[in-house]
Amino acid sequence: AQRVTQPEKLLSVFKGAPVELKCNYSYSGSPELFWYVQYSRQRLQLLLRHISRESIKGFTADLNKGETSFHLKKPFAQEEDSAMYYCALSRATGFQKLVFGTGTRLLVSP
Amino acid sequence: EAGVTQSPTHIIKTSGHQATLRCSPISGHTSVYWYQQALGLGLQFLLWYDEGEERNRGNFPPRFSGRQFPNYSSELNVNALELEDSALYLCASSRRGSPSFGSGTRLTVV
């Protein structure tokens, strides 16, 4: 069964503090993992994917196959990072559908 | 490039009736995905169309159906509406790989 778990509904931090948004998954096979972000009144957009190994807006995420995790991290949070973050997975070979977690709302206070 | 467009932005229907939601993909994208975003449930996969064919279907009853037209645009039809169908319906499109999302159609069933 394919499942993505984001245990925190809300994560509240102060500006400049480190951020870690947790994501765990279960998948029988090789998955591809993604983070999507939805800023207020904007559409859902891709933040990063594990195969590209990029850092976008200071965020990084490392796929840990042993722990089946794909946590999103940023060393110093900014107020403009406040948004809804969704972790998602798909089949690695031959993209099909995305399976999403329930999302974590990140609130960065000044 | 123009993004994924969905219409209408908001629709109100009476329970037992039918709703039709429309989606125009990004030019060049052949796959269209439909997701339901109900309060507290995250994004639930509904349907995937590619090259005019239904490729995969989520765990939804048959009264949720759709189609993809030769120009790759798509319709989602929800028959015999129930109050629990009230949600934001998101369409996404892709060519190969991670999809781009539209702003959604909010369906309210009264």
Interface residues (C-beta under 8 A of the other chain):
Chain A: F34 Y36 R43 L44 Q45 L46 R49 Y86 A88 S90 F95 Q96 K97 L98 V99 F100 G101 T102 G103
Chain B: G3 V4 Y33 Y35 G40 L41 G42 L43 Q44 F45 W48 R55 N56 G58 L90 A92 S94 R96 G97 S98 P99 S100 F101 G102 S103 G104
